[in-house]
Amino acid sequence: PLIKEIPFDYKNRYHATIRKVDDKNFLTVVGAPESVIPLCKFTKKLRRPDIASGVGAPTEASGENEELEPVLKKMLEQGLRVLAFAYNRRVSEEVNFEKMSKLSFGGFFGIKDSLRPEAKEAIRRAKDAGIGVIMITGDNKITAMALAKEAGIYTEGDGILTDKDLDALSEEELVKKLPEISVFARVTPEHKLKIIEAYKKRKEIIAMTGDGVNDAPSLVAADLGIGMGNIGTEVAKEASDIVLLDDNFETIVSAIEEGRSIYKTIKKVILYLFSTSLGEVLAISIALFSGYPLPLLAGQIIWLNFITDGFLDVALAMEPKEKGLLRKNWKRKGKYMVDLLMVQRMFVMALPMSIGAFFVFQKYLPAGVLTQAGLDFNSVKAMTMSLTVLAIFQWLNVWNCRSEDKSVFRMNIFSNKWLVGATFIVVSLQFLAVYNPIMQKILHTVSLDISDWLFALSVASSIIVIEEIRKLIYNKLRFNV
């Protein structure tokens, strides 16, 4: 039966119990070798392992143990989590655990925490994507280094910091030292918080994984806390932002790839909507400031924004994931999703739309329309042409928005079948708006000849040409940089 117990904690790093065995009080101590071994007795000629330095230190105690240093070091280098076991067959029930000494050394236990087969490849993919992977563990320094080497986290030349190193370093010194460190060993929950704060001072975005109660503070402190769904405690799960159901690092990397894909897709949709809306606004503004009547009526603007844009932007959101998202050095350019490149592309796309629409409108507008009252057939046809050319601009521009650097002619049209279908729908609806008598009354349109369609198409094609030139210049400048 259990008489007395000291649970494991990060300060003592051992677990001690006193149990009644054959009417005797039997003391057992299990814990970190550097905590348990100093409590044991050894012969003069033998050497007690000094875990901190890796060199044996002679003792003056007595005992019957063999040389421990080579055995312990070999186990640690194999990546085993080593526990030391010591005991005393006769102790008092009132023993002071803090003053334990001269225990008999029982041996070492080695626990192998095997890596998942896909872990090393996942870590390589993460590094290729520009994501730094750091190991923070309570294991011994040598064990941590062996495991980190096996996983591909630690490479020759990387630094390793232990709890004592972290205690000795100031916060400023730690911040400077972080770039060369890939492993933190024998850390406590307080050390984890110190490490996270140091990375935040370097303006890094921190994702922290954890499964235990002691991981909860660091999971909360990180920008993204990731709890383990299978082996994680309820406290760790509650403290996390995300719970990893399969406890697999590969899932985190895949989630990052999906996140980047979603981020890029959102930017594509924003670019499309902003550029087309800006083109419409500029076309109307140019006409007004030039003394011309409105090239579009309110109903026609609604048609472009809700019908044409409505189908195309949803289809663009279904764009398949780009290749190589995890082979690029992904850098956050700022806290705003609309960056400088997006603004440049918006104007590059909006200018030909606005100028082209105004050019078509004034070309079809009758000479005396500025002085006459009401709308005649030719005025309505001019607005119909404005509506049609802007619609064609949008049909073509949505294909421009699929990539910021790849030519539209080098992309597989049918890789996004949703966009192909949406384009077919909006083209059909535009024909309906132009030729159906009911829609002609609603939208104030008239029928167009084949020559009108060809003229509108030739003008609208300029948006493809201009964006292709921009992509060519962009790729050349990026290659030179």
Buried (B, 14 or more C-beta within 10 A) or exposed (E): EEBBEBEEEBEBBBBBBBBEEEEEBBBBBBBBBBBBBBBBBBBEEBBBBBBEEEEBEEBEBEBEBEBBBEBBBEBBEBBBBBBBBBBBEEBEEEBEBEEBEEBBBBEBEBEEEEBBEBBBBBBBBBBBBEBEBBBBBBBBBBBBBBBBBBBBBBEEEBBBBBBEBBEEBEEEEBBEBBEEBBBBBBBBBBBBBBBBBBBBEEEEEBBBBBBBBBBBBBBBBBEBBBBBBEEBBEBBBBBBBBBBEEBBBBBBBBBBBEEBBEBBBEBBBBBBBBBBBBBBEBBBEBBEEEEBBBBBBEEBBEBBBEBBBBBBBEBBBEBEEBEEBBEEEBEEEEEEEEEEBBEEBBEBBBBBBBBBBBBBBBEBBEEEBEEEEEBEEBBBBBBBBBBBBBBBBBBBBBBBBBBBEEBBEEEEEEEBEBBEEBBEBBBEBBBEBBEBEEBBEEBBBBEBEEEBBEBBBEBBBBBBEBBBEBBEEBBEEEEEE
